[in-house]
């Protein structure tokens, strides 16, 4: 009997698992935030560079100079496109492939920066940004979203990078045949795969900190970027500067429990949407409330499984793509609710899947990767390599390798957690089946005793990274380290559109002022 990626039925599950992860990963003042919070002086970058090099890293790496130059156009692995313009500079950092054996090979890490726009005397240093994923190119994303960070960009050089395996940093390349799967990744990128996990990238960030000239790392991580920031804080607590972890992943749950929690969170978000739709539309396509909405949308997904709906470009909308299209609308918070009403009407009443398909493919900075991977149903790409990188990093960060029998048990529990999304979300459990290397636990050690306060920001209605995980992230960082700011809002992430939350982030990163314990943004 054929097994794993080579088995047709399991291959389809693997392809669906890929899509499940690709598409799912991604007021005026703060309540009691202005007074009584902790404050710290602004640490400044040293004129002659940082004086605390990474421990144990040879001078061939710590002695290099970053040669910044105007950025070229993105490479094929970064998705192609136009050069970002003269405001952006790019450089390459050479790092050990394996920090435990720094003489055993190197890797070139692609960096981008936008210099601080304010006066030199007000400059704090560099703010390193990771926009999530995993698999998102920071080199491509920073120019697209820099406006969101304009206030911070007056005092900080905005810096981002392509993590290991992504875009311009030794891109992972896997097969374009669904059934090749893991074997294709191993055949094309096998030497790299053991070294693309979060712990390696966190060590790259420590080398970046030193080469950027900062005594401490100032960091803003979103979604998966919070795992990266938390692991960095654990490894290098004394070198943490001002760190924001927004829409945090749960550092405690294993891969299976994370999928259960995620299924529950997206179901809760859908139920809140259904209540809103019923209250604001006499002809709401999901009916009179959550219960009827579950029935109607589940029936829709069943129909699409049997007969996909036609959509633009000669493509079809099947049940998995429809589920992700709905979830991605929910990721956008209340701004996504009215477009979701229209998209559901389109497919329910007209039998067209254009709007849901577009949302399934296009919502997120790594939309090109999503479009390519979702269309082909494969781990390979024909544009950027975001899909391949997502799979490789996810599998490096997970020890979940269930047998067929274990998968079936887990699948039932995830499906039970969400009547609408559970069956599709359960496919992610199968993502790393037959992966050629062992992975680290999905539960990340983020204990950071000795670090300064780290600001953890989370929406109560986040459908992708549940709020409960943010509470655990703040607690796991440690007493006096993790500071949780609760934002009572919908959607995956709140910065910068929630004014209250954005103000708190600005106060912290620019002035070192943290909210009081229990601070809440309406």
C-alpha positions as CSV (number, residue, x, y, z in Angstrom):
1,X,0.0,0.0,0.0
2,X,1.3,3.5,-0.9
3,X,1.6,5.8,2.1
4,X,2.1,9.5,2.8
5,X,2.3,12.1,0.1
6,X,2.4,9.3,-2.6
7,X,-1.1,8.0,-1.8
8,X,-3.7,9.8,-3.8
9,X,-6.2,10.2,-1.0
10,X,-3.6,11.3,1.4
11,X,-2.0,13.5,-1.2
12,X,-5.2,15.4,-1.5
13,X,-5.3,15.7,2.3
14,X,-1.7,17.0,2.1
15,X,-2.6,19.5,-0.5
16,X,-5.6,20.6,1.5
17,X,-3.3,20.7,4.6
18,X,-1.0,23.1,2.7
19,X,-3.8,25.4,1.8
20,X,-5.2,25.3,5.3
21,X,-2.0,26.6,6.7
22,X,-1.2,29.0,3.8
23,X,-4.5,30.7,3.9
24,X,-4.9,30.7,7.7
25,X,-1.2,31.8,8.6
26,X,-1.7,36.0,8.6
27,X,-11.0,54.9,20.8
28,X,-8.8,57.8,21.6
29,X,-6.9,56.4,24.6
30,X,-5.9,53.3,26.5
31,X,-7.9,52.4,29.6
32,X,-5.5,53.2,32.5
33,X,-2.6,53.3,30.1
34,X,-1.4,56.9,30.5
35,X,-0.4,56.9,34.1
36,X,1.4,54.5,36.4
37,X,2.8,52.3,33.7
38,X,6.5,51.4,33.6
39,X,8.8,53.7,31.7
40,X,12.4,53.3,30.6
41,X,14.9,55.7,29.0
42,X,15.3,55.5,25.2
43,X,18.4,53.3,24.5
44,X,20.3,54.7,21.5
45,X,22.4,53.1,18.9
46,X,26.1,53.5,19.4
47,X,27.9,55.8,17.1
48,X,30.8,53.3,16.7
49,X,28.5,50.3,16.7
50,X,27.2,47.9,19.3
51,X,29.8,46.6,21.9
52,X,28.1,43.3,22.7
53,X,28.6,40.8,19.9
54,X,26.7,37.5,19.8
55,X,28.3,35.0,22.1
56,X,30.0,32.1,20.3
57,X,29.8,33.6,16.8
58,X,33.1,33.8,15.0
59,X,34.6,37.1,14.0
60,X,34.2,36.3,10.4
61,X,30.5,36.9,10.9
62,X,30.6,39.6,13.6
63,X,33.3,41.6,11.8
64,X,31.4,41.9,8.5
65,X,30.0,45.2,7.3
66,X,26.5,45.5,5.9
67,X,26.9,47.2,2.5
68,X,23.6,49.0,2.0
69,X,22.6,50.0,-1.5
70,X,19.4,50.9,-3.4
71,X,17.2,47.8,-3.6
72,X,16.9,46.0,-6.9
73,X,13.6,44.6,-8.1
74,X,12.4,41.6,-6.2
75,X,13.8,38.2,-7.4
76,X,11.6,35.5,-8.8
77,X,11.6,33.7,-5.4
78,X,10.3,37.0,-3.9
79,X,7.6,37.2,-6.5
80,X,9.1,39.6,-9.0
81,X,7.8,43.1,-9.4
82,X,9.2,46.6,-9.4
83,X,12.1,47.9,-7.3
84,X,10.7,49.7,-4.1
85,X,12.4,53.1,-4.9
86,X,15.2,55.2,-3.5
87,X,13.8,55.4,0.0
88,X,14.8,51.7,0.5
89,X,18.2,50.2,0.9
90,X,19.1,46.5,0.8
91,X,22.0,44.5,2.1
92,X,23.1,40.9,2.6
93,X,24.2,39.4,5.9
94,X,26.3,36.3,6.0
95,X,25.4,33.9,8.8
96,X,26.4,30.4,9.9
97,X,24.1,27.8,8.4
98,X,24.3,26.0,11.8
99,X,25.3,28.1,14.8
100,X,26.4,25.0,16.7
101,X,28.9,24.4,13.9
102,X,29.7,27.9,12.6
103,X,32.5,26.6,10.3
104,X,30.2,24.2,8.5
105,X,28.6,26.4,5.9
106,X,27.0,29.8,5.5
107,X,23.7,31.4,4.5
108,X,23.1,34.8,3.0
109,X,20.2,36.7,4.7
110,X,18.5,39.4,2.7
111,X,17.8,42.7,4.5
112,X,15.9,45.9,3.7
113,X,15.7,49.2,5.6
114,X,14.0,52.6,5.4
115,X,16.1,55.2,7.2
116,X,14.5,57.2,10.0
117,X,12.8,60.3,8.7
118,X,13.2,62.4,11.9
119,X,16.1,64.4,13.2
120,X,19.3,62.4,14.2
121,X,19.1,63.5,17.8
122,X,15.7,61.8,18.1
123,X,16.8,58.5,16.5
124,X,16.5,55.5,18.8
125,X,18.0,52.8,16.6
126,X,16.6,50.1,14.3
127,X,13.2,48.6,14.6
128,X,13.2,45.0,13.2
129,X,9.9,43.9,11.8
130,X,8.5,40.5,11.0
131,X,5.1,40.4,9.3
132,X,4.1,36.8,10.0
133,X,3.5,33.8,7.9
134,X,5.8,32.0,8.2
135,X,7.0,32.4,4.7
136,X,6.4,36.1,4.2
137,X,9.2,38.1,2.6
138,X,10.0,41.1,4.7
139,X,12.0,42.6,1.9
140,X,8.9,42.7,-0.3
141,X,6.4,43.5,2.4
142,X,8.1,46.5,4.2
143,X,7.7,48.9,1.2
144,X,4.0,47.9,0.9
145,X,3.1,48.5,4.5
146,X,5.7,51.1,5.7
147,X,3.0,53.8,5.8
148,X,1.4,51.9,8.8
149,X,4.7,52.5,10.7
150,X,5.3,56.1,9.6
151,X,5.1,57.5,13.2
152,X,7.6,54.9,14.4
153,X,9.7,55.5,11.3
154,X,10.5,59.0,12.4
155,X,12.7,57.7,15.3
156,X,13.6,54.2,14.0
157,X,15.2,52.9,10.9
158,X,12.5,50.4,9.8
159,X,14.3,47.1,9.0
160,X,13.0,43.8,7.8
161,X,14.4,40.7,6.3
162,X,13.6,37.4,4.5
163,X,13.8,34.7,7.1
164,X,15.7,31.5,6.3
165,X,14.1,29.6,3.4
166,X,12.1,32.7,2.2
167,X,12.5,34.8,-0.9
168,X,16.0,36.2,-1.0
169,X,17.4,34.1,1.8
170,X,18.3,30.6,0.5
171,X,14.7,30.0,-0.8
172,X,13.2,26.6,-0.1
173,X,12.0,25.0,-3.4
174,X,9.6,22.1,-3.3
175,X,7.8,20.1,-6.1
176,X,4.9,21.3,-8.2
177,X,3.3,17.9,-8.1
178,X,1.0,17.4,-5.1
179,X,2.0,13.8,-4.7
180,X,5.7,14.5,-4.7
181,X,5.3,16.5,-1.5
182,X,7.9,16.0,1.2
183,X,10.2,13.9,-1.0
184,X,10.4,16.8,-3.5
185,X,11.3,19.2,-0.7
186,X,14.0,16.9,0.5
187,X,15.4,16.3,-3.0
188,X,15.5,20.0,-3.9
189,X,16.3,21.7,-0.6
190,X,17.3,18.9,1.8
191,X,20.5,20.4,3.0
192,X,18.7,23.6,4.1
193,X,15.5,22.1,5.6
194,X,17.0,21.2,9.1
195,X,18.1,24.9,9.5
196,X,15.0,27.0,8.7
197,X,13.2,26.7,12.0
198,X,12.5,29.7,14.3
199,X,15.4,29.1,16.7
200,X,17.9,29.5,13.8
201,X,16.2,32.7,12.6
202,X,16.1,34.1,16.1
203,X,19.9,33.7,16.2
204,X,20.1,35.5,12.8
205,X,18.2,38.3,14.5
206,X,20.8,38.5,17.2
207,X,23.6,38.8,14.6
208,X,21.5,41.5,12.8
209,X,21.1,43.5,16.1
210,X,24.9,43.7,16.5
211,X,25.6,44.5,12.8
212,X,22.9,47.2,12.8
213,X,24.7,48.8,15.7
214,X,22.2,48.4,18.5
215,X,23.0,47.3,22.0
216,X,19.5,45.9,22.3
217,X,17.0,44.6,19.7
218,X,13.9,46.6,19.1
219,X,11.3,44.5,17.5
220,X,7.8,44.4,16.2
221,X,6.4,40.9,15.4
222,X,3.0,40.1,14.1
223,X,1.3,36.6,14.2
224,X,4.0,34.1,13.5
225,X,6.5,36.9,14.2
226,X,5.4,36.8,17.8
227,X,6.8,33.2,18.1
228,X,10.0,34.5,16.6
229,X,10.2,37.4,19.0
230,X,9.3,35.2,22.0
231,X,12.0,32.7,21.1
232,X,14.5,35.5,20.7
233,X,13.6,36.9,24.1
234,X,14.1,33.5,25.7
235,X,17.5,33.0,24.0
236,X,18.8,36.5,24.5
237,X,16.8,38.2,27.4
238,X,19.5,40.7,28.3
239,X,19.6,42.0,24.7
240,X,15.9,42.6,24.4
241,X,15.1,46.3,23.9
242,X,11.5,47.4,23.2
243,X,9.5,44.5,21.8
244,X,5.9,44.4,20.6
245,X,4.2,41.0,20.0
246,X,0.9,41.6,18.2
247,X,-1.7,38.9,17.5
248,X,0.4,36.3,19.3
249,X,0.5,32.6,18.7
250,X,0.0,30.4,21.7
251,X,3.4,29.3,23.0
252,X,2.1,26.6,25.2
253,X,-0.1,24.4,22.9
254,X,1.2,21.7,20.7
255,X,0.4,21.5,17.0
256,X,-2.8,19.4,17.5
257,X,-4.2,21.6,20.3
258,X,-3.3,24.7,18.4
259,X,-5.5,23.5,15.5
260,X,-8.4,22.7,17.9
261,X,-8.1,26.2,19.5
262,X,-7.9,27.8,16.0
263,X,-11.0,26.0,14.8
264,X,-12.9,27.2,17.9
265,X,-11.7,30.8,17.4
266,X,-12.8,31.1,13.8
267,X,-16.1,29.5,14.6
268,X,-16.7,32.1,17.3
269,X,-15.9,34.9,14.9
270,X,-18.2,33.4,12.3
271,X,-21.0,33.3,14.9
272,X,-20.5,36.9,15.8
273,X,-20.7,37.8,12.1
274,X,-23.9,35.8,11.7
275,X,-25.5,37.7,14.6
276,X,-24.5,41.0,13.0
277,X,-25.8,40.0,9.6
278,X,-29.2,38.9,11.1
279,X,-29.5,42.2,12.9
280,X,-28.6,44.5,10.0
281,X,-30.0,42.7,7.0
282,X,-33.6,41.6,6.5
283,X,-32.4,39.2,3.8
284,X,-29.2,38.0,5.5
285,X,-27.8,35.1,3.4
286,X,-26.9,33.2,6.6
287,X,-30.3,33.5,8.1
288,X,-31.6,34.5,11.5
289,X,-28.5,33.8,13.6
290,X,-25.6,31.5,14.3
291,X,-27.4,28.2,14.4
292,X,-29.1,28.8,11.0
293,X,-25.9,30.3,9.6
294,X,-24.0,27.1,10.5
295,X,-26.6,25.0,8.8
296,X,-26.7,27.1,5.6
297,X,-22.9,27.5,5.2
298,X,-22.2,23.8,6.0
299,X,-24.8,22.9,3.3
300,X,-23.1,25.3,0.9
301,X,-19.7,23.7,1.6
302,X,-21.1,20.3,1.0
303,X,-22.5,21.4,-2.3
304,X,-19.2,22.9,-3.3
305,X,-17.3,19.8,-2.4
306,X,-19.5,17.9,-4.9
307,X,-19.7,20.6,-7.5
308,X,-17.4,23.6,-7.3
309,X,-18.8,27.0,-8.3
310,X,-17.3,28.8,-11.4
311,X,-15.2,31.8,-10.6
312,X,-13.0,34.3,-12.5
313,X,-10.2,33.3,-14.7
314,X,-11.6,30.0,-15.5
315,X,-11.1,28.7,-12.0
316,X,-13.5,27.1,-9.6
317,X,-14.4,27.6,-5.9
318,X,-14.5,24.3,-4.0
319,X,-15.4,23.8,-0.3
320,X,-11.9,24.3,1.0
321,X,-11.3,27.5,-0.8
322,X,-14.7,28.8,0.2
323,X,-14.0,28.1,3.9
324,X,-10.7,30.0,3.6
325,X,-12.4,32.8,1.7
326,X,-14.9,33.2,4.6
327,X,-12.2,33.0,7.2
328,X,-10.1,35.6,5.5
329,X,-13.0,38.0,5.5
330,X,-13.3,37.4,9.2
331,X,-9.5,38.1,9.6
332,X,-10.2,41.6,8.4
333,X,-12.5,42.3,11.3
334,X,-15.7,44.3,11.0
335,X,-14.3,45.8,7.8
336,X,-14.7,42.3,6.3
337,X,-18.3,41.7,7.4
338,X,-20.2,43.5,4.7
339,X,-18.0,42.2,1.8
340,X,-18.6,38.7,3.3
341,X,-22.4,39.3,3.1
342,X,-22.0,40.2,-0.6
343,X,-19.7,37.2,-1.3
344,X,-22.1,34.8,0.3
345,X,-25.0,36.1,-1.6
346,X,-23.0,35.8,-4.8
347,X,-22.3,32.1,-4.3
348,X,-25.6,31.2,-2.7
349,X,-28.0,33.1,-5.0
350,X,-26.0,33.3,-8.2
351,X,-23.8,30.3,-8.0
352,X,-20.7,32.3,-8.6
353,X,-17.5,32.0,-6.5
354,X,-15.6,35.0,-7.7
355,X,-15.5,37.0,-4.5
356,X,-14.8,34.2,-2.1
357,X,-12.1,32.8,-4.4
358,X,-10.4,36.2,-4.6
359,X,-10.4,36.6,-0.9
360,X,-9.1,33.1,-0.4
361,X,-6.1,33.9,-2.7
362,X,-5.5,37.6,-2.2
363,X,-5.9,38.5,1.5
364,X,-2.5,38.9,3.1
365,X,1.0,40.2,2.3
366,X,2.0,36.8,0.9
367,X,-0.9,36.8,-1.6
368,X,1.2,35.8,-4.5
369,X,2.3,32.7,-2.6
370,X,-1.3,32.0,-1.6
371,X,-2.6,32.4,-5.1
372,X,0.1,30.1,-6.6
373,X,-0.1,27.4,-3.9
374,X,-3.9,27.4,-3.7
375,X,-4.3,27.3,-7.4
376,X,-1.9,24.4,-7.9
377,X,-2.6,22.6,-4.6
378,X,1.1,22.0,-4.3
379,X,4.1,22.8,-2.1
380,X,6.0,24.3,-5.1
381,X,5.5,27.7,-6.6
382,X,5.6,29.3,-10.0
383,X,6.0,32.8,-8.5
384,X,7.4,33.6,-5.1
385,X,8.4,30.7,-2.8
386,X,6.2,31.7,0.1
387,X,4.2,28.5,0.0
388,X,7.2,26.2,0.0
389,X,8.8,28.3,2.8
390,X,5.6,28.2,4.9
391,X,5.6,24.4,4.8
392,X,9.3,24.0,5.5
393,X,9.3,26.4,8.5
394,X,6.0,25.1,9.9
395,X,7.4,21.5,9.7
396,X,10.7,22.6,11.3
397,X,8.7,24.1,14.1
398,X,6.4,21.1,14.7
399,X,7.0,17.6,15.9
400,X,3.4,16.6,14.8
401,X,3.8,13.5,12.6
402,X,0.6,11.6,13.2
403,X,0.0,8.1,11.8
404,X,-3.1,7.6,9.7
405,X,-4.9,6.2,12.7
406,X,-3.8,9.1,15.0
407,X,-4.8,11.6,12.3
408,X,-8.3,10.2,12.1
409,X,-8.8,10.7,15.8
410,X,-7.4,14.2,15.8
411,X,-9.4,15.1,12.7
412,X,-12.7,14.3,14.5
413,X,-11.8,16.5,17.5
414,X,-10.8,19.5,15.3
415,X,-14.0,19.0,13.2
416,X,-16.1,18.9,16.3
417,X,-14.6,22.2,17.5
418,X,-16.1,24.0,14.5
419,X,-19.1,22.8,12.5
420,X,-18.3,25.2,9.6
421,X,-14.5,25.2,9.4
422,X,-13.4,22.1,11.4
423,X,-13.2,19.6,8.6
424,X,-11.0,22.0,6.5
425,X,-8.9,23.1,9.4
426,X,-8.1,19.5,10.4
427,X,-6.2,19.0,7.1
428,X,-3.4,21.1,8.6
429,X,-2.7,18.2,11.0
430,X,-1.4,16.3,8.0
431,X,0.9,19.0,6.7
432,X,4.2,17.4,7.8
433,X,3.4,13.8,7.3
434,X,6.4,12.0,5.9
435,X,8.6,15.1,6.3
436,X,12.2,14.1,5.9
437,X,13.4,15.7,9.2
438,X,12.3,15.8,12.8
439,X,10.9,19.2,14.0
440,X,11.0,21.1,17.2
441,X,7.9,21.2,19.4
442,X,5.2,23.6,18.4
443,X,5.1,24.7,22.0
444,X,7.9,27.3,22.2
445,X,9.9,28.2,25.3
446,X,9.5,32.0,25.6
447,X,10.5,32.4,29.2
448,X,12.6,35.5,29.3
449,X,13.7,36.2,32.9
450,X,15.8,39.3,33.0
451,X,14.3,40.9,29.9
452,X,12.6,44.4,30.1
453,X,8.9,44.6,29.7
454,X,7.6,43.2,26.4
455,X,4.2,44.5,25.1
456,X,1.8,41.8,24.0
457,X,-1.2,43.2,22.0
458,X,-4.3,41.0,21.2
459,X,-7.8,41.4,19.9
460,X,-10.5,39.5,21.9
461,X,-12.1,38.5,18.7
462,X,-9.1,37.3,16.7
463,X,-10.2,34.4,14.5
464,X,-6.7,33.2,13.7
465,X,-4.6,33.5,16.9
466,X,-7.1,33.1,19.8
467,X,-7.0,35.7,22.6
468,X,-6.4,32.9,25.1
469,X,-3.0,32.4,23.5
470,X,-2.1,36.0,24.1
471,X,-2.7,35.7,27.8
472,X,-0.5,32.6,27.9
473,X,2.2,34.4,25.9
474,X,2.3,37.3,28.4
475,X,2.3,34.8,31.3
476,X,5.0,32.6,29.8
477,X,7.3,35.5,29.1
478,X,7.5,35.9,32.9
479,X,6.4,38.2,35.7
480,X,7.4,41.7,35.0
481,X,8.2,40.9,31.4
482,X,5.0,40.1,29.6
483,X,2.6,43.0,29.6
484,X,-0.8,42.3,28.0
485,X,-2.8,45.0,26.2
486,X,-6.3,43.7,25.5
487,X,-8.1,45.2,22.5
488,X,-11.9,44.6,22.3
489,X,-12.1,44.3,18.6
490,X,-12.6,41.8,15.8
491,X,-10.0,40.6,13.3
492,X,-6.5,39.3,13.2
493,X,-4.4,42.1,14.6
494,X,-5.3,45.7,15.5
495,X,-2.3,47.9,14.6
496,X,-2.6,50.6,13.3
497,X,-6.4,50.8,12.6
498,X,-7.4,50.6,16.3
499,X,-6.5,54.1,17.5
500,X,-6.3,53.1,21.1
501,X,-4.0,50.2,20.5
502,X,-1.8,52.1,18.1
503,X,-1.4,54.9,20.7
504,X,-0.3,52.4,23.3
505,X,2.2,50.9,20.8
506,X,3.6,54.3,20.0
507,X,3.9,55.3,23.6
508,X,5.8,52.1,24.3
509,X,8.2,52.0,21.3
510,X,8.9,55.8,21.3
511,X,8.9,56.5,25.0
512,X,9.2,53.2,26.8
513,X,5.9,53.6,28.6
514,X,4.0,50.3,29.1
515,X,0.3,50.1,29.9
516,X,-0.8,49.2,33.4
517,X,-1.7,45.6,34.2
518,X,-5.2,44.9,32.9
519,X,-5.2,47.8,30.4
520,X,-8.0,47.4,27.9
521,X,-8.7,49.3,24.6
522,X,-12.4,49.6,23.7
